[in-house]
Amino acid sequence: RRKNYIQERKEHINAAFRGYGAAVQIIAVSLFMVIFPLCGLWIDSRIGTGLLFAGIGLVLGFYTTISQLIQISKNETRFIEGKENDDDTNTNSDKPDGDE
């Protein structure tokens, strides 16, 4: 009985830390959307190219941010699906792949 409580407590703590980790990743990745255009503006001010590099920085920042957010989402989904598969008692491991 005490063991179940401790195990549940560990799972809750792990889930909390996993959530905090994902939040920190998302915040860090979102900075790319700001940093790339600012670097582009700085280059534009030095070279005098209008907003060329700022636009390139905006596109690169947007692409980088979206691709990293998709990757974070995939990793979290794989983790959740893995946890659900661990909890399943009825697995179809005796069925070969592709055969029905």
CYANA upper distance limits for C-alpha pairs under 8 A (distance plus 0.5 A):
  1 ARG  CA      5 TYR  CA      7.17
  2 ARG  CA      6 ILE  CA      6.84
  3 LYS  CA      7 GLN  CA      6.60
  4 ASN  CA      8 GLU  CA      6.56
  5 TYR  CA      9 ARG  CA      6.57
  6 ILE  CA     10 LYS  CA      6.69
  7 GLN  CA     11 GLU  CA      6.77
  8 GLU  CA     12 HIS  CA      6.76
  9 ARG  CA     13 ILE  CA      6.74
 10 LYS  CA     14 ASN  CA      6.55
 11 GLU  CA     15 ALA  CA      6.59
 12 HIS  CA     16 ALA  CA      6.70
 13 ILE  CA     17 PHE  CA      6.74
 14 ASN  CA     18 ARG  CA      6.53
 15 ALA  CA     19 GLY  CA      6.65
 16 ALA  CA     20 TYR  CA      6.75
 17 PHE  CA     21 GLY  CA      6.54
 18 ARG  CA     22 ALA  CA      6.76
 19 GLY  CA     23 ALA  CA      6.72
 20 TYR  CA     24 VAL  CA      6.71
 21 GLY  CA     25 GLN  CA      6.73
 22 ALA  CA     26 ILE  CA      6.68
 22 ALA  CA     72 ILE  CA      7.95
 23 ALA  CA     27 ILE  CA      6.74
 24 VAL  CA     28 ALA  CA      6.59
 25 GLN  CA     29 VAL  CA      6.52
 25 GLN  CA     72 ILE  CA      8.44
 26 ILE  CA     30 SER  CA      6.53
 26 ILE  CA     69 LEU  CA      7.31
 27 ILE  CA     31 LEU  CA      7.10
 28 ALA  CA     32 PHE  CA      8.04
 29 VAL  CA     33 MET  CA      8.31
 29 VAL  CA     64 THR  CA      8.46
 29 VAL  CA     65 THR  CA      6.19
 29 VAL  CA     68 GLN  CA      7.28
 29 VAL  CA     69 LEU  CA      7.94
 30 SER  CA     34 VAL  CA      7.86
 30 SER  CA     65 THR  CA      6.40
 31 LEU  CA     35 ILE  CA      6.49
 32 PHE  CA     36 PHE  CA      6.35
 32 PHE  CA     61 GLY  CA      5.64
 32 PHE  CA     62 PHE  CA      8.17
 32 PHE  CA     64 THR  CA      7.52
 32 PHE  CA     65 THR  CA      6.77
 33 MET  CA     37 PRO  CA      7.53
 33 MET  CA     58 LEU  CA      7.19
 33 MET  CA     60 LEU  CA      8.49
 33 MET  CA     61 GLY  CA      4.75
 33 MET  CA     62 PHE  CA      6.04
 33 MET  CA     64 THR  CA      8.29
 33 MET  CA     65 THR  CA      6.84
 34 VAL  CA     38 LEU  CA      6.83
 34 VAL  CA     58 LEU  CA      8.42
 34 VAL  CA     61 GLY  CA      7.62
 35 ILE  CA     39 CYS  CA      6.62
 35 ILE  CA     61 GLY  CA      7.97
 36 PHE  CA     40 GLY  CA      6.69
 36 PHE  CA     54 ALA  CA      8.12
 36 PHE  CA     57 GLY  CA      4.98
 36 PHE  CA     58 LEU  CA      6.70
 36 PHE  CA     60 LEU  CA      7.38
 36 PHE  CA     61 GLY  CA      5.85
 37 PRO  CA     41 LEU  CA      6.62
 37 PRO  CA     53 PHE  CA      8.07
 37 PRO  CA     54 ALA  CA      5.23
 37 PRO  CA     55 GLY  CA      7.32
 37 PRO  CA     56 ILE  CA      7.93
 37 PRO  CA     57 GLY  CA      4.74
 37 PRO  CA     58 LEU  CA      5.27
 37 PRO  CA     61 GLY  CA      7.52
 38 LEU  CA     42 TRP  CA      6.72
 38 LEU  CA     54 ALA  CA      7.29
 38 LEU  CA     57 GLY  CA      8.02
 39 CYS  CA     43 ILE  CA      6.75
 39 CYS  CA     54 ALA  CA      7.69
 39 CYS  CA     57 GLY  CA      7.56
 40 GLY  CA     44 ASP  CA      6.57
 40 GLY  CA     51 LEU  CA      8.26
 40 GLY  CA     52 LEU  CA      8.15
 40 GLY  CA     53 PHE  CA      4.84
 40 GLY  CA     54 ALA  CA      4.37
 40 GLY  CA     55 GLY  CA      7.73
 40 GLY  CA     56 ILE  CA      7.54
 40 GLY  CA     57 GLY  CA      5.77
 40 GLY  CA     58 LEU  CA      8.49
 41 LEU  CA     45 SER  CA      6.61
 41 LEU  CA     51 LEU  CA      7.26
 41 LEU  CA     53 PHE  CA      6.97
 41 LEU  CA     54 ALA  CA      5.29
 42 TRP  CA     46 ARG  CA      6.86
 43 ILE  CA     47 ILE  CA      6.59
 43 ILE  CA     48 GLY  CA      8.48
 43 ILE  CA     53 PHE  CA      7.11
 43 ILE  CA     54 ALA  CA      8.45
 44 ASP  CA     48 GLY  CA      5.68
 44 ASP  CA     49 THR  CA      5.55
 44 ASP  CA     50 GLY  CA      6.37
 44 ASP  CA     51 LEU  CA      6.68
 44 ASP  CA     52 LEU  CA      7.36
 44 ASP  CA     53 PHE  CA      6.42
 44 ASP  CA     54 ALA  CA      7.46
 45 SER  CA     49 THR  CA      7.81
 45 SER  CA     50 GLY  CA      8.06
 49 THR  CA     53 PHE  CA      8.05
 51 LEU  CA     55 GLY  CA      6.53
 52 LEU  CA     56 ILE  CA      6.87
 53 PHE  CA     57 GLY  CA      6.38
 54 ALA  CA     58 LEU  CA      6.54
 55 GLY  CA     59 VAL  CA      6.76
 56 ILE  CA     60 LEU  CA      6.62
 57 GLY  CA     61 GLY  CA      6.31
 58 LEU  CA     62 PHE  CA      6.52
 59 VAL  CA     63 TYR  CA      6.57
 60 LEU  CA     64 THR  CA      6.44
 61 GLY  CA     65 THR  CA      6.47
 62 PHE  CA     66 ILE  CA      6.61
 63 TYR  CA     67 SER  CA      6.54
 64 THR  CA     68 GLN  CA      6.55
 65 THR  CA     69 LEU  CA      6.59
 66 ILE  CA     70 ILE  CA      6.67
 67 SER  CA     71 GLN  CA      6.76
 68 GLN  CA     72 ILE  CA      6.67
 69 LEU  CA     73 SER  CA      6.61
 70 ILE  CA     74 LYS  CA      6.66
 71 GLN  CA     75 ASN  CA      6.71
 72 ILE  CA     76 GLU  CA      6.72
 73 SER  CA     77 THR  CA      6.58
 74 LYS  CA     78 ARG  CA      6.60
 75 ASN  CA     79 PHE  CA      6.72
 76 GLU  CA     80 ILE  CA      6.68
 77 THR  CA     81 GLU  CA      6.52
 78 ARG  CA     82 GLY  CA      6.42
 79 PHE  CA     83 LYS  CA      6.75
 80 ILE  CA     84 GLU  CA      6.80
 81 GLU  CA     85 ASN  CA      6.61
 82 GLY  CA     86 ASP  CA      6.69
 83 LYS  CA     87 ASP  CA      6.87
 84 GLU  CA     88 ASP  CA      6.85
 85 ASN  CA     91 THR  CA      8.46
 95 LYS  CA     99 ASP  CA      7.87
 95 LYS  CA    100 GLU  CA      8.32
